[in-house]
Amino acid sequence: MHDINIALQITAIGMGLVFGAIIVLWLMMTVLTALTADASSPLSARSASESPEADSVSSNNILAQAAAVGVTMAMAEQRLSSAHPLPEPPTAIVSAWQLGMRTRQMTQKGGRHR
């Protein structure tokens, strides 16, 4: 009975150390995230003369231009590509793998065939 108590104590200490280390790492990540976060948000950095609508329209315009460039490049690359699907080889009645397995089975069962 004494051995079980020692085993349970060792287990409890080990689990306590593991969970304690996890909590310490979690707290360190929280502190580092809080310290390294930018204090100024993008909204406060905007000048007072710009309106939110103008910024929204310009960002949508930039996104539309980027999408158009991406589509154009993909279409050009597709036209220049020389890749084509390879035709599948004709299938044999018995594949090489099947032939090898059948030969091995026949050799194990009866030796040479007459």
MODELLER restraints for C-alpha pairs under 7 A, 6 or more apart:
rsr = mdl.restraints
at = mdl.atoms
